[in-house]
Amino acid sequence: MKSVAINLSHLSLAGLIAVAWSQAGAADYRFTPEQKSATKFTRDANQAVYQQLDFESKTAFDDSRRNLIAPLLNDGNIEGGVFDATGLNFMQGKTAPDSVNPSLWRHAQLANYGGLFKVTDHIYQVRGQDLSSLTIIETKTGVVFFDVEYSPIALTKSIELYEKHRGRKPLKGVIISHSHADHFGGYDGIIKSGLAKAEDFKSGKIPLIAPEGFIEEAVAENVTAGNIMARRSGYQYGNVLKPGEKGIITGSLGPALATDASSLAIPNKVITKDGEKVTIDGVDFVFYLAPHSEAPAEMVMYIPQWKALSMAEDVNHLQHNLYTLRGAQTRDASVWAKYIGEAVARWGQEVEVHFGPHTWPVWGNKNVVEYLKNQRDVYQSLFDTTLRYANYGYRPDDIAENAQLPKSVFNQWDNRPYYGHTRNNLKSTYVRNLGWYNGNPTELAKYPDAERGKRYVEAIGGKDKVLAAAVNAFNKGDYRFTVDLLNNIVAGDGSDKDVNYLMADAMEQLGYQEENSLYRNWYLGAAVELRTGGNVPNNLTTTSPEVIASLPPDLFINYLGMLVDQIKAEKAGNAVINLKLSGGAQFLLDLHNGVLNRVSKFQSPNADATLEISQADLLSFASGKATLDDLASSGKAKIDGNKAAVAKLDGIFALDLKNNMNLVLPLQPENRVK
């Protein structure tokens, strides 16, 4: 406990804090690393939610538990810290505590509830074992899997649960709805379960179906940008938090993202046109492409004989992200709404059930159509409202704070911002259509955070005054301004524990008040980083050596090119190399001015050298695990021409990426570009 002397004749830190405390009507403030309880401001904010929404409605509770066949194996818990389903279901049957927005608490009771469910005849789901669900479609003599979760380990548990109650049936096909890792990352679990061999997919014996652009977008998001995205995902999905009233409550689309290394599914059948029909073991699947909706490569699916529709992740029992905080391309709200509207026009007269890879199904024609229309209205409203306000001259932040939206759309339970935040979605729509620049050239002149922060601290009168003002804001319940003030210090210097602890306390209160699970997780994850001093562990990864080595050749070479340290490469000098990969892929590599340019399917008659090597061995060379001489002497690499030209590639690849980088505190020295 800090003691405070009120009667100081100079503006010392203690005196300034005392003035701030006096102004706020508080006796003192504890700068300590422990988690705090909800403040009065947070309690009042959360209690007010009960007056804003219809908590008497129980339809969603009935639907989310409908046709339960069996609970998850081992209550859904997976050893090794992979998944803690018990911890994520502590809220079932309980009233929301002060530290959780009651609307989010209600949604957690729905989204976290797991087990094996019958959707309708022939269609079953395992929900609650990962962020996404496994849908099992029973065909004439076997099964088709629709989306395969994020974690291979979690997928094996879901398969085991299904087979325990429905028996083992031969795998006849796999359908991946879109290019996000929580829908294909569990692919290796199919192999581990013994349902199929990798060769079954490589040969096309078992169709693995995905939308056009799937592999390019999956690699761009989960490999090329995979390191930073995996780090941000750990905060977004709450993997750095413990389940509990002051920790992770839900992932909203499902209980949580399993802590595991995902795998990469390579499709052998790509859907390229709308209305394309694929028949698998006596069942017709009709596909329509929906690019740049929830994912840049996505498709929806209809099964005519059962009048069963899946809008993939374009329709959920929540408002989704137009821009996801883990980092990805901004989605197009207008085309998103269009795809849902087209589904109503196309199947609205006959559809009887809707199921998706997240949340629970909807049954009955009238209910499905109303559900689709209400979801459509969310994204169309976001698009139209943003552009209308922008044309009046409103800037992104002004739109996010001031836009008036129809309550008949946004107060419905199925449209609440549990996963996509309404403010974020409005800003993101502006950025997608008009770019990040808001028209005020002040934005063009703005310093980066650390430099701007130093100047603000100096202008305000020093760190002591900033901290005092932040304490005053905190004690008034203005937590947004508290973190804004303190970021001016932290952005350039994360060594002051008092500053860090106060910022963590403010982040925590913001998290407690959030209806949006991702915002809650980000705020509480930031508090963990601030209190521990950084280096928060991260076990999520989408870029294992096995995944990288198995990439299609074009994407593999582009990935290596992205990793070139261009300053080192500039010093190495220029070289032109004909590259021939095992399997027949050929590239022209032109190392020029430090940039590794690459042209697929070309060879130059004037190249300095020709290198023949496998993808896996090239990765070993690039990562420094094998020398060129060793590979050549063992017959794994063959060089014709100037060997010194190929040697210029040695040491230019920056494969020392770490996955524990700070996101709030300054970047650690070991994470900086060398």
C-alpha positions, 0 to 999 in steps of 0.5 A: 500500500502506498502512503500519500502526503497531501500537503506537498508544496511541489508537484512530486509523484506522490503529491500529484497522485494525492491530488488525483485521488482527492479529486476522485474521492478515493483514499488511495490506490494500490499499484499491485500485480494481482487481478482486481475485482469489478469496480462499482462502475463495472458492476453498474454497467453490467447490471444495466445490460439486463434492462436492454435485452430480453433475458426471458427468452429461452428458445436458444437454450432449447435449440442449443441442447436439442437432440443431444446423444451423448456428452463429450468424452472425458467431459471434453477435457484433453490432457496436456493443456490442449482443451479444458472443457470443464473449466469453460463450462463453469458458468452453466446454470449460474448467474453472471458475476460482476466481472462478466457482461451478462449478455456474454455470460448467457452466450457462453452458456449456449456456445460452450455446451458440448457433445454429440448431437443429431441435427437431422436424419443423416447429419450429426455434429460434435460441438464444444470440443474445439472452437469449431464443430465437426459435422458428420454426414452419413452417406449410403455406405460411409460418412463425409466430414464437413470441416475438421476443427482446428486441433488434430488431437481434438478432432480425434476425440470428436471422431471417437465420440461419434464412432462410440455411438454411431459406429465406425464407417468408411470415410467417403469424403471431406469438405472444407468450407473456407480458408480459416485454420479452425476449419481445416487445421485438424486434418492430421487427426483424420490420419491419426484416427486411422480413417484414412491415409495421406495417400488416399487424399493425394491420389484422389481416392477420397475427395477433399473438397474446398472452394476456389482460392482455398490453398492460396488464402490459407497459406497467405493467412496461416503461413506467410503471416502465420507467426504474428497471426498465431501470436495475436490469436493467443490473445484473441481467443484467450489462450493466454488466460485461464477459464473463470470469472476473471478470465476466458469465458467463451470463444463465442463461436465455440468454447475456445480454440484448442491449444495445439499445432494445426495442420494443412489440408491440401484439396484434391477437388476445387469448386470453381463455379456456382451451382457445382454438384458433387455426388459422394456415395449417393448424396448430392452436394451443391456448392455456391462460392462466397468469396470475400464474405467471412473468408476470402475463399469460402463456399456454402452448401446445400443437400437437396434430398434432405433440404439441409443448408449450410451457409458455412461461417457466413451465418452464426448465432452472433454478429461476426467480424468484418475485420478480425483482431488477429489480423486478416483481410477485411471482409466485404459487408455488402457481398456478405449480405448479398450471399445470404440474400441469394440463399433466401431467394434460392432455397427459402421456399424449401429449406428445412434445416440450417447447420454450420461449423459454429454454434447450433442449428435452426430447424423449420422452414419459417425459422431458418428463413427468418434467421437468414434474413436477420443475419443478412440485415446485420451486414447490409446495415453495417455497410449502408450505415458506414457509407452514408455517414462517410458521405456526410464527412464522418471519420471512422472513429466518429462513425463507430461512436455515433452511428445510429443503428436499428434496434430491431436488427442489433438487439436480437440475440442472434445478432449481438456482438459476441464475436464481431464488435459493432464499433470495429465493424463500422470502422472496418467497413470504412477502411475497406471502402475508403482506406485507413486515411480519414482525410485529415492530413494530421494522420499523415504526419503522425509519429509512431506510438513510441515517439508520439508517446515521448512527446506527449509525456513531455508536453503534459509535464513528465511521467508523474503528471501522466500517471496522476492524470491516469489515476484520476481517470481510473477512479472516475471509471474512465478506463478507456482514457486511462489506457490511452494516457498510459500508453504514451508511457508504455509504448516507449518504456515498459519498465515502470511497474506502477504504470504497468499495473495501473494500465493492467487494472484499467484493461481488466475493467474494460474486459469485465464490461465487454459483451464481445468475447474477443475484446474481453480476451484482448483486454485481459490478455494485455493485463497478463502481459503488463503484470508479468512484464511480457514474454507471455508464452504462446503454444499456438502455431500454424507454421510447423516445418512439416506444414511448410515443407508440404506447401505447394511449390509456388507457395513454398518458394514465395514463403521463402522469398518473404523470409529473405533478410534483404540487407544481408542479401544485398551484401551477398550480391546478385545471382541468377539460379535455375531451381528444379524441385523434386517432383518437377516444379521449376523456378527462375530465382533472381537475387537482385539488389537484395530482393529474391525475385522468383518466376514460376515455370521458367528457366534461364539459359544464362543462369549462373547455376542450376540447383536441383533439390527437394523442398524439404532439403531446401528448407533445411538449407535455408534454415541452417540445419544443413549445409550446401556441401553436406547436401551435395555430398550426400546426393540430396542436392545437385549444382551445375554451374557456378556453385558460388552463386548458389552459396549466396543464398546461404544465411540470407533467410530470416528463420529465427522468428519467435512467437512470444513477442509483446503486443502491448509492452515494447518489443523485446530485443530478441524479437527485433529484426537483426 
